[in-house]
């Protein structure tokens, strides 16, 4: 599970900003919201990011997705650009390095993985593990400018032979992370296996509003050998009053098509997915994601979770996840729908706000650290501009003559 993610000099984020899933001392709905990873540490299963348009909330998710790809991506050659976009609204940042770091727990053990890079190369990458109160450095890589090459120091704790260390170092070109190089290398099992598996199997690619969740659902249904996903989808559709009695995946030419059975007073009728609303298809996709979160261990980040979904359905999906999640899954999402701030089931340490200062950089702040009294409504405070600066809108009345040719 992710405990904290840090990033600086990435898109609209200039100075280091972080988002934490470490639960505060708040005792509200602890069993529903938290997973205890050690005797001392509980991590939240959910995080919500609010912010005005262009405040940078999507960039937080982009940074997480970029960091994941760094740990898995093996470049075709050492000169392939890393497609980094630094902060561009001052003269220094565009030439500075980007830094990202993550604290995460695997089987009750804390790992810290930090990386520093620009669009051309990685300058520093360090993986530490906490088996005691003091960290052990599993490896540290630095860039040797004179040799124009990467140098890595491995700890004996990795349980890698000297030959394997040499193979990994040989695959770690300047624009490739050590973790990605390890994934490419044919070496014996070591402590790095768990770290690589965490990024490759448990951290999912970011879901954006333009991604077709119909394709997402269709792909998973094709591999639904035991029918458990179909059963779950039908249950959720019925529970959400979509008037849909069943879902089938049938071959209609080269591409499988979803067919929906509607039960009405006039009988049961079958409709192809092209006749279903965008909201229905979006809800199907979200339900597929929900099943993955409930039955496996995944970290999933979704930008604009509310897209094409009525608020009541959005709230229902969140409440189902919170009430039923018993695994180590985590959900992080952005949304414009502030109605959640008015709900009595939302913990304040799960809510984050993005805002931009006068220099155009994104700042991230946690609701639980804003000093809002527990008797005051976050919804009303947000509407009144007490939590973030709301966009200043001009008069609705226009002098149209100013815009005439």
N, C-alpha and C positions, 0 to 999 in steps of 0.2 A: 504493500500500500504506500501511496505517496504521503509523506509528512509535510514537505515544503518544496516549493519550486521558486528559484530566483533567476532574474534576468536583468541585464543592463545593456544599453546601446543596441536596441533592436526595434526597428520601425519607430513608433512614437514613444517608446520607452527609452529614456536616456539614463538617468540615475537608477541604481539598483532598486527594483520593486520585487516584492515576494507575495506569494499566496500560500497560506498555511492550512493544513487539514488537522493540525493538532488541536484537540478540543480544549476549550477553556474550562474553568471551574464550574461553569453553569451546569446545574443538575437536571435541567429540563429535558425530558424524554431521552435520557442518556442511553438507555438500552436500545431504543429505536435508531438513534443517530450515530452511535459510536461503536467502533470495534476496538477492543483492547489488544494491542500488539505486544505489550510487555506489562509487567506489574505496575509500572509508573506511567505508561503512555497510552492514551486512547486517541484514535484517529477518526475523524468525521467521514461519513460515507457520501456526503453531498456538499457541493459548493455552488453558490449562485452569484453571478457577476452582473451588476446593474451599471448603467451609464448612458449618458446622452449619445446621440449619433456622433461618430468621429471622436469619441472620448478615449478610445483605445481598448475597449473591452475585448473585441475580437483579436487584437494583437497579443493579448495574454494567451489565448488558445493557440494562436499561430506560433508563438514562442515555444509552447509545450510540444506542439507537433514537430517543429523544426529540431528541437532537442532530441526527440525520439528518432527522427530520421538520421541525425548525426550518429546515433549509436548503432544504427543498422545499415546505413548506406555505405556501399563499397564503390568508390569512384572508378570510372573506366581508366583514367590515367591521373598522374600526380599534378597535372596542370588544369584539371577540370575545376571551374569556379564553384564555390560553395553556395552561391545565390543568396548571400547575406545582404540585407538592406539595413544599414545602421541608421541612427538618428541623424536626420539631414538638415535640421533647422538651426544649426550653428556651424562655425567654421572648424571646430575641433573634433566633434564626435564622428563625423564622416571618415576621419582618418584613425579613429581609435578602435580598439578591439571590442568585440562583444564577449560578454561573460554570461554563462548559464550554469546553474547548479541545482542538484536535487538531493534531498534527503528521503530515503525510502526504507521500508522494512520488509524483509523476506524471512519468513519463519521466525519472527521475533527478534531478528538481528538487524541493527541499523547500518545502512550504507550511506555514504556521502560521495557523490560523483560530480566534480566541478570541471569545467572546460572553458578555455579562452581561445578565441580565434578571430580571424577576419575572413574576407572573401577568398583568400588565397591559401591560407594554411592554419593549422592548429598550433598554438604556441605552448600551451600547457594543458595537461589533462591528468587529474588525480582521482584515484578511487581509494576511499578509506572505509574500514569496517570497525564497528564497535562491538567486540566480543566482551570487553570490560568497559569501565568508565573512560578509559583512555583509548583513542583511536589507533588502529594499525593501518599503515599505508600499504595497500595491496600492490599498487603500481603507481609510478609517476613518470609521465612523459614530458619532455621539454624539446623545444626546437633549437638545434645547434645552427646558428647563423653561418658560421665559418664553413661547415660541411654541407649546409643546406639540407639537413637531414634530421630525422626524429631519433631521439635517444630515450630509451625506456629503462627504468630501474624497477625490477620486480621483487616483491617480498617472497620469502620462502613459504609464507602462509598461503600463497596461491596454489601450492603443490604442483607447479609446473616444472618440468625438467629444463635443464639449460638448453637443450636442443629445441624444445617447444618455445621457450622464450625467444630464441633466435629467429624461429620461423615467424612468430607473431610480430616481432620487431621489423622483420623484413617486409611484411605485408602492411605495416603501418606507415604508409606514405604521408606526406605533409598534410594532405587534405582528407585523411581518413582517421577516424577515432580508433583507439586501441580495442574497444569493445567490438566495433564492426570488423576490424582486422582479425580478432579472435574468432568471430563467427565464420570467417572465410577460411581460417587455418585448420588443417587436419591434425589436431593435437589431442592429447588425452584429456579426460574430464578433470576439471579443477573448480576452484571457488568462483571462477568467472562464468561458469555455465549457468548458475542461478541468476546472475546479473543479466547475461545475454537473454535468457529465457524471459525474464521480467519485461524487457523492452520488446521482444519479438512476439510474445504470446499473451501478455496481460495488458499492455498499453495499446489501445486502438488508435487508428488514424482519426484525426478530427473530422467530425461531421458538420458540413456547412449547409446553409439553407438551400443551395442549388443542387445538392446531391439528391439523386433519385432514390428515395427510400423504397419505391416499388421494386427496383432492381435488387436492392438490398434484401427485401423480404423474399423475393422470388428465388434468389440464390440460396438462401437458408432453407427454404421449403424443399428445394430440389435435393438437399442432403438430409432432410428430416426423416430418417429411416424408421424411427420408432413412432412417428406421428405426434410426438410431444409438443412440438412447436405449433402444429395445426390446432391441436386441442386447446392450447393456451390462447392462440389468436381468436378462435371462435368464442371461448369463454369471455375474453376481454371485450370483444365486439358486442356480445349480448349484454354484458354488464354495463356497457356504455350506451346502450339503447340506440344502436345503429340500425335496428330492424334487419339484421343480417343473421341468418340461421346456420350458414355453413360457408366454407371457403374451399375451393378445389384448385389444384394446379394441373392444367392439362396441356398437352402438346397441341398447339394450333399452328401447324407448319413447322418452321425451323425453331421458333421461339416459344417456350412455354408461356401460357397466359393464365392469369388469375381469374377465376369465375366466382361470383358471389351469389348465394341463394338468399333471396328476400322472402320472408314469410309475411303474408298480408291476409286480410279478411277474405280476399278473393282467391287465395291459394299461394303456392310457393313458385317464385319465378327466378330464373337464372339470368344474371347480367354479367357481361364481360367487364374487366377492370377499366376499360376506356369510358364506360358510362358511369363510373363511380366518381364521387367528388374528390377534389385534391385533398380535402381534410380527411376523408376516409382512408385514402392511401397513405397519407402522412401518419395517421394514427396507427395503421397497420405496421409501418416501419418502426415507429416508436415502441410498439408492443413487442416487436422482434428484438429490439435493443433491450427492453425491459427484461425479457426472458434470459438473455445472456447475462445481464447484471445479477439476476436472482439465482441462477443455477450454476454460474461459473464465477471466476475471479477476474474481473476486468476493470480497467480505468478507461472511461469513455468521456470525451469532451464534445459537447454539442453547441454550436453557435446558433443563437436565436431559436431556442427550443420551442417557442410558441408558434412558429411559422405554420400557418394554415390550420391551427388547432384552437378550438374554443377554450376559453380559460378554464371552464369546469373540467374539461378533459385533461388539460395540462395539470391542474391541481390533483386530479384523480391519479394520474400516472405517478406523480411525485409521492403521493401518500401511499400508494401500493408498494413502491420501492422501499420507502422508509419503514413501513410496517412489516414487510416480509423478508427483507434482506438479512441473511444469516451468514453470508460469505464475506470476503474482503473486497468486494467490488466498490468502486467509487464513481460518482457521476458529478461532472463539473459542466455547468452550462451558463450561457449568457441569455438574457431576456430583456425585452422592453416592457413586459407586462408587470406593472407595479402592484397588481392586486395581491400577489403573494406576500407583499409586505404587510398586508392587512389581515393575514391569516394567523390564527392562534397556535398553529402547529409548527411554525418556522422558528428555529433556533437562531439567535442573532449572530453567533460565531460562524454560521454557514454563509452569511451574506457579505459580499464585497462590493465596493463602488469604485468606478474609474472616473477620473476627472482630469482635465487638462489645465495647466497653469498658464500664465501669460507668455511663457516661452515656448508653448506648444508641446510640452512633454506630458506624458501620461503619469498620473499618480494613482496608486491603489491603496484603499483604506478599508479596514474591516469594520463592519457595523458595531460589533461588540467593543471596539476600542474608541468609539466616537463620543462616549460620555452621555449618550441618550438615556434618560431615566427609564427604568423598566416599566413605569406606568404610562409612558408616552408612546404613542403609536408611531412606528417607523414609517408607515404609509403617509400619515399627516405631516411628519417631519420632512419627508422627501418632497411632498407636494409644495411645502412652504419654502423649499430651498435651503433647509437647515443642514442637510447631509452632503449635498453636492450643489454646485452652481447649475441651476437650470438654464437652458438656452434662452437668451433674451430675444423675444419676438417683436417685430415692429407692428405698427398699426395694420389692422385688416383693411382699412380704407386706403385706396391708392389714388394718386393723381395721375390718371391715365395719360394726360397730355404730356407728361414727362417722358413717356415711352413711345410716343408717336414718332414716325419718321420725320 
